[in-house]
Amino acid sequence: MRIRLFHIAIMAVGLAAAPRLAISQETPAKQATDGNAKVSQLASPAPKHYYKLSFVLRERDEGKVLNQRAFTMNIAADPPQAEKTTWWNLRSGTRVPIPDTKGGTNYVDVGVNLDVRAFEVADGLELEVTSEISSVGTESGNTAPPIRQVKVRSAVMAAAGKPTVIFTADDPASQHRFELEVTPARER
């Protein structure tokens, strides 16, 4: 009698565990459709696509181009619903020595800083761009030279192969206007 009860108990435990073992061997996609698991944790991540972003920074005075600089960076675009996104950075400039009041020297970074986050959407790329453009003023005097600066954070839709203006900003100290443009190209 005891042996029979023991066998029945083992069979009951085995039957109770069988559905759990079967579920654990299903594919993640099957589990996700059952509603018992989160899709984002089980579905394989979408493949990333790579792009070359070509930036052109123009400085104009009364419509005439005074200076034009080009910057290129390669990025991997995130899917639009990505939980964790990547910021891509480009730094180009000079560390300018500025004397301090105690006889020492401080250094100030001047130049162009671009921080980009890209999401791949049906129409191309959705870009979030933080840009900082700075230069040393030409005024002379007894003090350190002024640092001119334009900072912009913007979001744009950019189609592959087509130039898109990210921002246009006037320099408050002159008649100069800055314009930043990007042209994305999908890499194979």
Phi and psi restraints in degrees (value plus and minus 20) as a CYANA .aco file:
   2 ARG   PHI     -83.0   -43.0
   2 ARG   PSI     -61.0   -21.0
   3 ILE   PHI     -85.4   -45.4
   3 ILE   PSI     -59.2   -19.2
   4 ARG   PHI     -84.1   -44.1
   4 ARG   PSI     -65.1   -25.1
   5 LEU   PHI     -81.5   -41.5
   5 LEU   PSI     -60.6   -20.6
   6 PHE   PHI     -81.2   -41.2
   6 PHE   PSI     -64.5   -24.5
   7 HIS   PHI     -84.7   -44.7
   7 HIS   PSI     -60.2   -20.2
   8 ILE   PHI     -84.6   -44.6
   8 ILE   PSI     -61.7   -21.7
   9 ALA   PHI     -82.9   -42.9
   9 ALA   PSI     -61.9   -21.9
  10 ILE   PHI     -85.7   -45.7
  10 ILE   PSI     -60.9   -20.9
  11 MET   PHI     -84.5   -44.5
  11 MET   PSI     -59.6   -19.6
  12 ALA   PHI     -84.6   -44.6
  12 ALA   PSI     -62.7   -22.7
  13 VAL   PHI     -84.9   -44.9
  13 VAL   PSI     -62.8   -22.8
  14 GLY   PHI     -82.5   -42.5
  14 GLY   PSI     -62.2   -22.2
  15 LEU   PHI     -88.2   -48.2
  15 LEU   PSI     -54.6   -14.6
  16 ALA   PHI     -89.5   -49.5
  16 ALA   PSI     -54.3   -14.3
  17 ALA   PHI    -103.4   -63.4
  17 ALA   PSI     -42.7    -2.7
  18 ALA   PHI     -77.0   -37.0
  18 ALA   PSI     -66.1   -26.1
  19 PRO   PHI     -82.6   -42.6
  19 PRO   PSI     -56.2   -16.2
  20 ARG   PHI     -85.4   -45.4
  20 ARG   PSI     -60.7   -20.7
  21 LEU   PHI     -85.8   -45.8
  21 LEU   PSI     -58.1   -18.1
  22 ALA   PHI     -86.6   -46.6
  22 ALA   PSI     -61.7   -21.7
  23 ILE   PHI     -84.2   -44.2
  23 ILE   PSI     -60.0   -20.0
  24 SER   PHI     -86.8   -46.8
  24 SER   PSI     -39.7     0.3
  25 GLN   PHI    -115.0   -75.0
  25 GLN   PSI     -21.0    19.0
  26 GLU   PHI     -91.5   -51.5
  26 GLU   PSI     140.3   180.3
  27 THR   PHI     -91.4   -51.4
  27 THR   PSI     133.7   173.7
  28 PRO   PHI     -76.8   -36.8
  28 PRO   PSI     -56.3   -16.3
  29 ALA   PHI     -84.9   -44.9
  29 ALA   PSI     -60.5   -20.5
  30 LYS   PHI     -84.7   -44.7
  30 LYS   PSI     -63.2   -23.2
  31 GLN   PHI     -83.1   -43.1
  31 GLN   PSI     -59.4   -19.4
  32 ALA   PHI     -84.6   -44.6
  32 ALA   PSI     -54.9   -14.9
  33 THR   PHI     -95.3   -55.3
  33 THR   PSI     -40.0     0.0
  34 ASP   PHI     -95.4   -55.4
  34 ASP   PSI     -34.9     5.1
  35 GLY   PHI      64.6   104.6
  35 GLY   PSI     -18.9    21.1
  36 ASN   PHI    -107.4   -67.4
  36 ASN   PSI     -30.3     9.7
  37 ALA   PHI    -157.2  -117.2
  37 ALA   PSI     136.3   176.3
  38 LYS   PHI     -99.4   -59.4
  38 LYS   PSI     112.7   152.7
  39 VAL   PHI     -82.7   -42.7
  39 VAL   PSI     -61.8   -21.8
  40 SER   PHI     -84.6   -44.6
  40 SER   PSI     -46.0    -6.0
  41 GLN   PHI    -103.8   -63.8
  41 GLN   PSI     -46.0    -6.0
  42 LEU   PHI    -126.4   -86.4
  42 LEU   PSI     -51.4   -11.4
  43 ALA   PHI     -91.1   -51.1
  43 ALA   PSI     123.5   163.5
  44 SER   PHI     -89.8   -49.8
  44 SER   PSI     124.5   164.5
  45 PRO   PHI     -86.6   -46.6
  45 PRO   PSI     127.7   167.7
  46 ALA   PHI     -85.5   -45.5
  46 ALA   PSI     124.4   164.4
  47 PRO   PHI     -86.9   -46.9
  47 PRO   PSI     123.0   163.0
  48 LYS   PHI    -104.4   -64.4
  48 LYS   PSI     125.6   165.6
  49 HIS   PHI    -130.7   -90.7
  49 HIS   PSI     124.7   164.7
  50 TYR   PHI    -123.2   -83.2
  50 TYR   PSI     122.4   162.4
  51 TYR   PHI    -153.9  -113.9
  51 TYR   PSI     129.9   169.9
  52 LYS   PHI    -124.6   -84.6
  52 LYS   PSI     102.3   142.3
  53 LEU   PHI    -121.6   -81.6
  53 LEU   PSI     100.2   140.2
  54 SER   PHI    -125.2   -85.2
  54 SER   PSI      94.8   134.8
  55 PHE   PHI    -121.7   -81.7
  55 PHE   PSI     123.6   163.6
  56 VAL   PHI    -148.3  -108.3
  56 VAL   PSI     104.0   144.0
  57 LEU   PHI    -129.1   -89.1
  57 LEU   PSI     100.5   140.5
  58 ARG   PHI    -134.2   -94.2
  58 ARG   PSI     118.4   158.4
  59 GLU   PHI    -135.3   -95.3
  59 GLU   PSI     103.0   143.0
  60 ARG   PHI    -139.6   -99.6
  60 ARG   PSI     133.9   173.9
  61 ASP   PHI    -153.2  -113.2
  61 ASP   PSI      92.7   132.7
  62 GLU   PHI      32.7    72.7
  62 GLU   PSI      23.4    63.4
  63 GLY   PHI      68.1   108.1
  63 GLY   PSI     -37.7     2.3
  64 LYS   PHI    -108.9   -68.9
  64 LYS   PSI     110.9   150.9
  65 VAL   PHI     -93.3   -53.3
  65 VAL   PSI      97.9   137.9
  66 LEU   PHI    -110.1   -70.1
  66 LEU   PSI     -56.2   -16.2
  67 ASN   PHI    -172.2  -132.2
  67 ASN   PSI     120.7   160.7
  68 GLN   PHI    -160.4  -120.4
  68 GLN   PSI     109.6   149.6
  69 ARG   PHI    -148.4  -108.4
  69 ARG   PSI     125.9   165.9
  70 ALA   PHI    -137.9   -97.9
  70 ALA   PSI     121.7   161.7
  71 PHE   PHI    -156.6  -116.6
  71 PHE   PSI     119.4   159.4
  72 THR   PHI    -150.1  -110.1
  72 THR   PSI     116.8   156.8
  73 MET   PHI    -161.5  -121.5
  73 MET   PSI     127.8   167.8
  74 ASN   PHI    -122.9   -82.9
  74 ASN   PSI     115.9   155.9
  75 ILE   PHI    -155.8  -115.8
  75 ILE   PSI     147.0   187.0
  76 ALA   PHI    -136.1   -96.1
  76 ALA   PSI     101.8   141.8
  77 ALA   PHI     -98.3   -58.3
  77 ALA   PSI     119.1   159.1
  78 ASP   PHI    -106.0   -66.0
  78 ASP   PSI     133.3   173.3
  79 PRO   PHI     -86.9   -46.9
  79 PRO   PSI     134.5   174.5
  80 PRO   PHI     -80.1   -40.1
  80 PRO   PSI     -51.1   -11.1
  81 GLN   PHI    -121.9   -81.9
  81 GLN   PSI       2.5    42.5
  82 ALA   PHI     -82.1   -42.1
  82 ALA   PSI     115.8   155.8
  83 GLU   PHI     -96.1   -56.1
  83 GLU   PSI     -56.9   -16.9
  84 LYS   PHI    -137.5   -97.5
  84 LYS   PSI     103.9   143.9
  85 THR   PHI    -135.3   -95.3
  85 THR   PSI     143.5   183.5
  86 THR   PHI    -134.6   -94.6
  86 THR   PSI     114.3   154.3
  87 TRP   PHI    -117.1   -77.1
  87 TRP   PSI     113.9   153.9
  88 TRP   PHI    -128.3   -88.3
  88 TRP   PSI     119.8   159.8
  89 ASN   PHI    -146.8  -106.8
  89 ASN   PSI     124.2   164.2
  90 LEU   PHI    -154.5  -114.5
  90 LEU   PSI     110.1   150.1
  91 ARG   PHI    -148.1  -108.1
  91 ARG   PSI     108.2   148.2
  92 SER   PHI    -163.2  -123.2
  92 SER   PSI     101.0   141.0
  93 GLY   PHI     151.9   191.9
  93 GLY   PSI    -180.8  -140.8
  94 THR   PHI    -156.2  -116.2
  94 THR   PSI     126.3   166.3
  95 ARG   PHI    -113.6   -73.6
  95 ARG   PSI      92.9   132.9
  96 VAL   PHI    -115.3   -75.3
  96 VAL   PSI     106.6   146.6
  97 PRO   PHI     -95.7   -55.7
  97 PRO   PSI     111.6   151.6
  98 ILE   PHI    -145.4  -105.4
  98 ILE   PSI      99.3   139.3
  99 PRO   PHI     -87.8   -47.8
  99 PRO   PSI     120.5   160.5
 100 ASP   PHI    -118.7   -78.7
 100 ASP   PSI     157.2   197.2
 101 THR   PHI     -92.6   -52.6
 101 THR   PSI     -34.2     5.8
 102 LYS   PHI    -118.9   -78.9
 102 LYS   PSI      -9.1    30.9
 103 GLY   PHI      68.3   108.3
 103 GLY   PSI     -19.1    20.9
 104 GLY   PHI    -112.5   -72.5
 104 GLY   PSI    -192.5  -152.5
 105 THR   PHI    -151.5  -111.5
 105 THR   PSI     112.9   152.9
 106 ASN   PHI    -129.0   -89.0
 106 ASN   PSI     133.1   173.1
 107 TYR   PHI    -136.0   -96.0
 107 TYR   PSI     117.2   157.2
 108 VAL   PHI    -139.4   -99.4
 108 VAL   PSI     110.4   150.4
 109 ASP   PHI     -99.4   -59.4
 109 ASP   PSI     104.5   144.5
 110 VAL   PHI    -145.7  -105.7
 110 VAL   PSI     128.1   168.1
 111 GLY   PHI     122.7   162.7
 111 GLY   PSI    -161.1  -121.1
 112 VAL   PHI    -144.6  -104.6
 112 VAL   PSI     107.9   147.9
 113 ASN   PHI    -141.3  -101.3
 113 ASN   PSI     107.0   147.0
 114 LEU   PHI    -145.2  -105.2
 114 LEU   PSI     108.0   148.0
 115 ASP   PHI    -140.3  -100.3
 115 ASP   PSI     105.9   145.9
 116 VAL   PHI    -150.0  -110.0
 116 VAL   PSI     117.8   157.8
 117 ARG   PHI    -144.7  -104.7
 117 ARG   PSI     111.3   151.3
 118 ALA   PHI    -145.5  -105.5
 118 ALA   PSI     116.5   156.5
 119 PHE   PHI    -143.5  -103.5
 119 PHE   PSI     111.1   151.1
 120 GLU   PHI    -104.2   -64.2
 120 GLU   PSI     103.7   143.7
 121 VAL   PHI    -147.6  -107.6
 121 VAL   PSI     153.7   193.7
 122 ALA   PHI     -79.4   -39.4
 122 ALA   PSI     -56.2   -16.2
 123 ASP   PHI    -106.0   -66.0
 123 ASP   PSI     -21.4    18.6
 124 GLY   PHI     119.0   159.0
 124 GLY   PSI    -145.7  -105.7
 125 LEU   PHI    -139.5   -99.5
 125 LEU   PSI     116.4   156.4
 126 GLU   PHI    -117.2   -77.2
 126 GLU   PSI      95.7   135.7
 127 LEU   PHI    -131.1   -91.1
 127 LEU   PSI     115.5   155.5
 128 GLU   PHI    -129.7   -89.7
 128 GLU   PSI     101.8   141.8
 129 VAL   PHI    -146.4  -106.4
 129 VAL   PSI     107.1   147.1
 130 THR   PHI    -131.4   -91.4
 130 THR   PSI     101.4   141.4
 131 SER   PHI    -145.7  -105.7
 131 SER   PSI     124.1   164.1
 132 GLU   PHI    -155.8  -115.8
 132 GLU   PSI     100.1   140.1
 133 ILE   PHI    -139.2   -99.2
 133 ILE   PSI     104.2   144.2
 134 SER   PHI    -157.9  -117.9
 134 SER   PSI     133.3   173.3
 135 SER   PHI    -171.4  -131.4
 135 SER   PSI     141.8   181.8
 136 VAL   PHI    -107.4   -67.4
 136 VAL   PSI     109.7   149.7
 137 GLY   PHI     -87.3   -47.3
 137 GLY   PSI     135.9   175.9
 138 THR   PHI    -114.0   -74.0
 138 THR   PSI     -21.2    18.8
 139 GLU   PHI     -85.2   -45.2
 139 GLU   PSI     122.2   162.2
 140 SER   PHI    -128.8   -88.8
 140 SER   PSI     136.4   176.4
 141 GLY   PHI     154.0   194.0
 141 GLY   PSI    -190.7  -150.7
 142 ASN   PHI    -103.4   -63.4
 142 ASN   PSI     -30.6     9.4
 143 THR   PHI    -125.2   -85.2
 143 THR   PSI     155.7   195.7
 144 ALA   PHI     -83.3   -43.3
 144 ALA   PSI     128.5   168.5
 145 PRO   PHI     -86.6   -46.6
 145 PRO   PSI     130.5   170.5
 146 PRO   PHI     -92.2   -52.2
 146 PRO   PSI     129.4   169.4
 147 ILE   PHI    -125.3   -85.3
 147 ILE   PSI      99.7   139.7
 148 ARG   PHI    -108.5   -68.5
 148 ARG   PSI     121.6   161.6
 149 GLN   PHI    -169.2  -129.2
 149 GLN   PSI     120.5   160.5
 150 VAL   PHI    -149.0  -109.0
 150 VAL   PSI     103.5   143.5
 151 LYS   PHI    -141.1  -101.1
 151 LYS   PSI     112.1   152.1
 152 VAL   PHI    -162.0  -122.0
 152 VAL   PSI     116.8   156.8
 153 ARG   PHI    -141.5  -101.5
 153 ARG   PSI     101.5   141.5
 154 SER   PHI    -164.0  -124.0
 154 SER   PSI     146.7   186.7
 155 ALA   PHI    -149.0  -109.0
 155 ALA   PSI     114.6   154.6
 156 VAL   PHI    -160.2  -120.2
 156 VAL   PSI     137.1   177.1
 157 MET   PHI    -118.5   -78.5
 157 MET   PSI     105.9   145.9
 158 ALA   PHI    -146.1  -106.1
 158 ALA   PSI     100.6   140.6
 159 ALA   PHI    -102.0   -62.0
 159 ALA   PSI     122.4   162.4
 160 ALA   PHI     -79.4   -39.4
 160 ALA   PSI     112.5   152.5
 161 GLY   PHI      63.1   103.1
 161 GLY   PSI     -21.8    18.2
 162 LYS   PHI    -138.5   -98.5
 162 LYS   PSI     110.4   150.4
 163 PRO   PHI     -87.4   -47.4
 163 PRO   PSI     118.2   158.2
 164 THR   PHI    -152.0  -112.0
 164 THR   PSI     108.1   148.1
 165 VAL   PHI     -96.5   -56.5
 165 VAL   PSI     105.5   145.5
 166 ILE   PHI    -105.0   -65.0
 166 ILE   PSI     -64.5   -24.5
 167 PHE   PHI    -180.2  -140.2
 167 PHE   PSI     140.5   180.5
 168 THR   PHI    -151.7  -111.7
 168 THR   PSI     110.1   150.1
 169 ALA   PHI    -160.8  -120.8
 169 ALA   PSI     116.8   156.8
 170 ASP   PHI    -107.6   -67.6
 170 ASP   PSI     121.5   161.5
 171 ASP   PHI     -99.2   -59.2
 171 ASP   PSI     101.5   141.5
 172 PRO   PHI     -88.6   -48.6
 172 PRO   PSI     -36.6     3.4
 173 ALA   PHI    -115.7   -75.7
 173 ALA   PSI     -22.2    17.8
 174 SER   PHI    -174.1  -134.1
 174 SER   PSI    -192.8  -152.8
 175 GLN   PHI    -111.9   -71.9
 175 GLN   PSI      -8.4    31.6
 176 HIS   PHI     -97.5   -57.5
 176 HIS   PSI     126.0   166.0
 177 ARG   PHI    -146.7  -106.7
 177 ARG   PSI     115.0   155.0
 178 PHE   PHI    -126.5   -86.5
 178 PHE   PSI     120.1   160.1
 179 GLU   PHI    -157.9  -117.9
 179 GLU   PSI     109.2   149.2
 180 LEU   PHI    -134.4   -94.4
 180 LEU   PSI     109.7   149.7
 181 GLU   PHI    -146.8  -106.8
 181 GLU   PSI     126.0   166.0
 182 VAL   PHI    -149.8  -109.8
 182 VAL   PSI     123.3   163.3
 183 THR   PHI    -149.3  -109.3
 183 THR   PSI      89.2   129.2
 184 PRO   PHI    -104.0   -64.0
 184 PRO   PSI     124.5   164.5
 185 ALA   PHI    -153.6  -113.6
 185 ALA   PSI     106.9   146.9
 186 ARG   PHI     -93.9   -53.9
 186 ARG   PSI     110.6   150.6
 187 GLU   PHI    -108.4   -68.4
 187 GLU   PSI     126.3   166.3
